[in-house]
Amino acid sequence: MTSARSHKDSGPLRRTGRTIGHALHTPFTGTAKGIRKATHAHGAGESGLGKLIELHAVNGAGDVMITIALASTVFFSVPTDEARGRVALYLAVTMAPFTLLAPVIGPLLDHLPHGRRAAMAGAMLARAVLALTMAGAVATGGLELYPAALGVLVCSKAYGVVRSAVVPRLLPPRFSLVKANSRVTLAGLLATGIAAPIGAGLHTIGSAWPLYGACVIFIGGTALAFTLPRKVDSSKGERKAQLVPPYGVTAPRPEPERNGKANGKARGREKNGEKRPGLRSVGPSVLNGLQANTAHRALSGFLIFFLAFLLREQPLAGQSAAVSLGIVGVAAGAGNALGTAVGAWLRARGPEVIVASVLTLALGVAVLAALFFSTVMVAALSATAGFTQALSKLSLDAMIQRDVPEEVRTSAFARSETVLQMAWVIGGGIGIALPLNGVLGMSVASGILTLGAATSVRGLLSAARHGSPHPRVA
């Protein structure tokens, strides 16, 4: 009788427990389903692009955790003069070797056509291990922190190169490459925005905690990389592209693949001593677009380092250093997100004109910031730089899609991404070395963009008037 009563009483308790559990569980499962629905929309789930979008979001979240930990150690924890020395040391120990390593990242990854998933997973796992290594040194700022930071940087850029090469393999039907890249990029931006306050909260517990968080995130990314479709590892119909062919050699243009004969012809040409196709062979648009994007990327690196020190020493009018940096960071992030969204909407319409227009826009705002240096102009330049860099990069992707044959397109993405990363390093080095003078800094920013405009705008507009000499993809 007692047993029957206890069983009767336990029924409502069990139902109450299930109700509470469901209420606590629903927000998480509902959010996960909503994210999955968004990333897998318009055929992205069937093609595998949705998985790559999710993987890039994980990558962005892990990277921002490490950035927060490094910034607190290298930048915020010491006086400005000492911070400049530390960041200069950081650049010398990490960025300078990376400048030497970057040119070989693309060619090395070209030798892994059947291991792209493993390459991305390896980049994730290596960063997880390095994050744990850095956790022991981040509190003291010891020199062992810098080799580990170099390893994280190299792995991050290697992932970026492979990711750029993978996207063309995962396009859904009637899905442009610029739209696919905009989705991937936007996912990374959203994940960064979500993870940044979480990382800041973990830092209040201890300086090593953001690194522990990064380790967990990258371990998850390692597993997620292997869920990508097997076609990511396929190299069928691909050949390697050289950014610039050897001096004095006119590289032959590869022929489209027809019934498997193109590869045989290509091998025959290589046996006869002819060189593999370079990006010059597809017309001026891609090279001019890459030159313009190099200016944008160099400006990005310059502004990050220069404004970080300038605003710490000379905050925006009426604001603290932290608030000043926050204003600039939010403006840049909002501009980047807007540029990515506009790029998806434009769907690669007139990419040459877009690249020339946004470069001119950025130059105009930089000149105004130098002439009328103020809080508003600094925020405006940061937002404009984020907007124009995102839109220019998506337009470059569209030109590569249109002008570069599929058999060399993935290699072209790898080479171009390596060049852009090197430009960011150079821009950052200039930002560190420059005296903390706002007008001087904005003048240098104008000079960077002027150089990019002088080398690319005329060629881009000429190419736009005459059209692509070898259009491949609409």
JOFEN-V772377 format. One record per residue. RES is the residue in one letter. PHI is phi in radians with two decimals (NA if undefined). BURIAL is + if it has 24 or more other ideal C-beta (glycine too) atoms within 12 Angstrom, else -. Layout:
res: [RES & RES]
phi: [PHI & PHI]
burial: [BURIAL & BURIAL]
This chain:
res: [M & T & S & A & R & S & H & K & D & S & G & P & L & R & R & T & G & R & T & I & G & H & A & L & H & T & P & F & T & G & T & A & K & G & I & R & K & A & T & H & A & H & G & A & G & E & S & G & L & G & K & L & I & E & L & H & A & V & N & G & A & G & D & V & M & I & T & I & A & L & A & S & T & V & F & F & S & V & P & T & D & E & A & R & G & R & V & A & L & Y & L & A & V & T & M & A & P & F & T & L & L & A & P & V & I & G & P & L & L & D & H & L & P & H & G & R & R & A & A & M & A & G & A & M & L & A & R & A & V & L & A & L & T & M & A & G & A & V & A & T & G & G & L & E & L & Y & P & A & A & L & G & V & L & V & C & S & K & A & Y & G & V & V & R & S & A & V & V & P & R & L & L & P & P & R & F & S & L & V & K & A & N & S & R & V & T & L & A & G & L & L & A & T & G & I & A & A & P & I & G & A & G & L & H & T & I & G & S & A & W & P & L & Y & G & A & C & V & I & F & I & G & G & T & A & L & A & F & T & L & P & R & K & V & D & S & S & K & G & E & R & K & A & Q & L & V & P & P & Y & G & V & T & A & P & R & P & E & P & E & R & N & G & K & A & N & G & K & A & R & G & R & E & K & N & G & E & K & R & P & G & L & R & S & V & G & P & S & V & L & N & G & L & Q & A & N & T & A & H & R & A & L & S & G & F & L & I & F & F & L & A & F & L & L & R & E & Q & P & L & A & G & Q & S & A & A & V & S & L & G & I & V & G & V & A & A & G & A & G & N & A & L & G & T & A & V & G & A & W & L & R & A & R & G & P & E & V & I & V & A & S & V & L & T & L & A & L & G & V & A & V & L & A & A & L & F & F & S & T & V & M & V & A & A & L & S & A & T & A & G & F & T & Q & A & L & S & K & L & S & L & D & A & M & I & Q & R & D & V & P & E & E & V & R & T & S & A & F & A & R & S & E & T & V & L & Q & M & A & W & V & I & G & G & G & I & G & I & A & L & P & L & N & G & V & L & G & M & S & V & A & S & G & I & L & T & L & G & A & A & T & S & V & R & G & L & L & S & A & A & R & H & G & S & P & H & P & R & V & A]
phi: [NA & -1.10 & -1.11 & -1.13 & -1.12 & -1.15 & -1.16 & -1.14 & -1.25 & -1.27 & -1.05 & -1.06 & -1.11 & -1.14 & -1.13 & -1.11 & -1.09 & -1.13 & -1.10 & -1.12 & -1.07 & -1.15 & -1.13 & -1.31 & -1.44 & -1.01 & -0.99 & -1.26 & -1.19 & -1.12 & -1.13 & -1.07 & -1.16 & -1.13 & -1.12 & -1.10 & -1.12 & -1.22 & -1.30 & -1.78 & -1.26 & 1.00 & 1.49 & -1.18 & -1.21 & -1.23 & -1.40 & 1.75 & -1.11 & -1.02 & -1.10 & -1.17 & -1.04 & -1.13 & -1.11 & -1.21 & -1.10 & -1.07 & -1.05 & -1.11 & -1.13 & -1.16 & -1.11 & -1.22 & -1.09 & -1.17 & -1.06 & -1.10 & -1.12 & -1.19 & -1.10 & -1.18 & -1.53 & -1.43 & -1.98 & -1.43 & -1.48 & -2.35 & -1.03 & -1.01 & -1.07 & -1.19 & -1.10 & -1.08 & -1.11 & -1.16 & -1.19 & -1.07 & -1.12 & -1.04 & -1.11 & -1.14 & -1.50 & -1.94 & -1.24 & -1.08 & -1.08 & -1.12 & -1.04 & -1.38 & -1.39 & -0.96 & -1.09 & -1.71 & -1.09 & -1.02 & -1.01 & -1.11 & -1.23 & -1.08 & -1.47 & -2.05 & -1.12 & -1.72 & -2.35 & -1.20 & -1.11 & -1.15 & -1.13 & -1.18 & -1.12 & -1.11 & -1.11 & -1.17 & -1.12 & -1.07 & -1.20 & -1.10 & -1.16 & -1.18 & -1.10 & -1.13 & -1.09 & -1.21 & -1.05 & -1.33 & -1.88 & -1.17 & -1.21 & -1.65 & 1.19 & -1.15 & -1.10 & -1.13 & -1.14 & -1.29 & -1.06 & -1.15 & -1.11 & -1.06 & -1.06 & -1.09 & -1.10 & -1.09 & -1.13 & -1.13 & -1.25 & -1.10 & -1.03 & -1.07 & -1.14 & -1.14 & -1.05 & -1.09 & -1.29 & -1.43 & -0.90 & -1.04 & -1.33 & -2.04 & -1.23 & -1.21 & -1.03 & 0.99 & -2.13 & -1.30 & -1.14 & -1.13 & -1.20 & -1.09 & -1.14 & -1.15 & -1.14 & -1.08 & -1.11 & -1.10 & -1.09 & -1.11 & -1.15 & -1.11 & -1.12 & -1.10 & -1.11 & -1.33 & -1.32 & -1.02 & -1.14 & -1.13 & -1.09 & -1.12 & -1.14 & -1.10 & -1.16 & -1.19 & -1.31 & -3.12 & -1.15 & -1.52 & -1.14 & -1.03 & -1.26 & -1.10 & -1.08 & -1.08 & -1.05 & -1.09 & -1.09 & -1.22 & -1.11 & -1.09 & -1.13 & -1.05 & -1.20 & -1.16 & -1.04 & -1.38 & -1.53 & -1.11 & -1.07 & -1.13 & -1.14 & -1.03 & -1.52 & -1.36 & -2.04 & -1.04 & 1.40 & -1.71 & -2.37 & -1.61 & -1.90 & -1.83 & -1.10 & -2.35 & -1.22 & -1.00 & -0.99 & 1.45 & -1.96 & -1.64 & -1.30 & -1.23 & -1.42 & -1.18 & -1.55 & -1.06 & -1.33 & -2.26 & 0.97 & 1.35 & -1.45 & -1.09 & -1.11 & -1.14 & -1.12 & -1.10 & -1.09 & -1.13 & -1.13 & -1.15 & -1.16 & -1.44 & 1.63 & -1.37 & -1.48 & -1.24 & -1.14 & -1.97 & -1.16 & -1.09 & -1.26 & -1.78 & 1.80 & -1.38 & -1.03 & -1.13 & -1.16 & -1.15 & -1.12 & -1.19 & -1.10 & -1.12 & -1.18 & -1.07 & -1.12 & -1.07 & -1.20 & -1.11 & -1.08 & -1.04 & -1.08 & -1.09 & -1.14 & -1.02 & -1.39 & -1.15 & -1.20 & -1.02 & -1.39 & -1.08 & -1.31 & -1.25 & -1.46 & -2.30 & -1.04 & -1.07 & -0.93 & 1.32 & -2.14 & -1.38 & -1.08 & -1.12 & -1.16 & -1.06 & -1.12 & -1.11 & -1.07 & -1.13 & -1.11 & -1.14 & -1.08 & -1.13 & -1.13 & -1.14 & -1.10 & -1.10 & -1.11 & -1.14 & -1.09 & -1.13 & -1.15 & -1.13 & -1.05 & -1.18 & -1.23 & -1.21 & 0.95 & 1.13 & -1.32 & 0.93 & -1.07 & -1.09 & -1.14 & -1.10 & -1.07 & -1.10 & -1.19 & -1.25 & -1.16 & -1.13 & -1.07 & -1.08 & -1.10 & -1.07 & -1.19 & -1.11 & -1.11 & -1.10 & -1.14 & -1.25 & -1.37 & -2.24 & -1.07 & -2.84 & -1.02 & -1.09 & -1.22 & -1.12 & -1.12 & -1.13 & -1.16 & -1.09 & -1.15 & -1.13 & -1.07 & -1.12 & -1.12 & -1.24 & -1.13 & -1.12 & -1.21 & -1.17 & -1.17 & -1.13 & -1.21 & -1.07 & -1.00 & -1.14 & -1.18 & -1.12 & -1.09 & -1.36 & -1.72 & -1.69 & -1.03 & -1.00 & -1.23 & -2.17 & -1.17 & -1.13 & -1.15 & -1.10 & -1.07 & -1.09 & -1.16 & -1.15 & -1.13 & -1.11 & -1.08 & -1.15 & -1.17 & -1.13 & -1.09 & -1.10 & -1.08 & -1.12 & -1.06 & -1.11 & -1.09 & -1.11 & -1.09 & -1.25 & -1.35 & -1.31 & -1.05 & -1.42 & -2.22 & -1.05 & -1.12 & -1.09 & -1.09 & -1.17 & -1.17 & -1.14 & -1.03 & -1.09 & -1.11 & -1.04 & -1.25 & -1.09 & -1.07 & -1.10 & -1.18 & -1.12 & -1.60 & -2.29 & -1.09 & -1.03 & -1.12 & -1.14 & -1.17 & -1.13 & -1.12 & -1.14 & -1.21 & -1.57 & 1.43 & -1.24 & -1.21 & -2.40 & -1.10 & -2.02 & -2.29 & -1.30]
burial: [- & - & - & - & - & - & - & - & - & - & - & - & - & - & - & - & - & - & - & - & - & - & - & - & - & - & - & - & - & - & - & - & - & - & - & - & - & - & + & + & - & - & - & + & - & - & + & + & + & + & + & + & + & + & + & + & + & + & + & + & + & + & + & + & + & + & + & + & + & + & + & + & + & + & + & + & - & - & - & - & - & - & + & + & - & + & + & + & + & + & + & - & + & + & + & - & - & + & + & - & + & + & - & - & + & + & - & + & + & + & - & + & + & - & + & + & + & + & + & + & + & + & + & + & + & + & + & + & - & + & + & + & + & + & + & - & + & + & - & - & + & - & - & - & + & + & - & + & + & + & + & + & + & + & + & + & + & + & + & + & + & + & + & + & + & + & + & + & + & + & + & + & - & - & + & + & + & + & + & + & + & + & + & + & + & + & + & + & + & + & + & + & + & - & + & + & - & + & + & + & - & + & + & - & - & - & + & + & + & + & + & + & + & + & + & + & + & + & + & + & + & + & - & + & + & + & - & + & + & - & - & + & + & - & + & - & + & + & + & + & + & + & + & - & - & - & - & - & - & - & + & + & + & + & + & - & - & - & - & - & - & + & + & - & - & + & - & - & - & - & - & - & - & - & + & + & + & + & + & + & + & + & + & + & + & + & + & + & + & + & + & + & + & + & + & + & + & + & + & + & + & + & + & + & + & + & + & + & + & + & + & + & - & + & + & + & - & - & - & - & + & - & - & + & + & + & + & + & + & - & + & + & + & + & + & + & + & + & + & + & - & + & + & + & - & + & + & + & - & + & + & + & + & + & + & + & + & + & + & + & + & + & + & + & + & + & + & + & + & + & - & - & + & - & + & - & + & + & + & + & + & + & + & + & + & + & + & + & + & + & + & + & + & + & + & + & + & + & + & + & + & + & + & + & + & + & + & + & + & + & + & + & + & + & + & + & + & + & + & + & + & + & + & + & + & + & + & + & + & + & + & + & - & + & - & + & - & + & + & - & + & + & + & + & + & + & + & + & + & + & + & + & + & - & + & + & + & - & + & + & + & - & + & + & - & - & - & + & - & + & - & + & + & -]
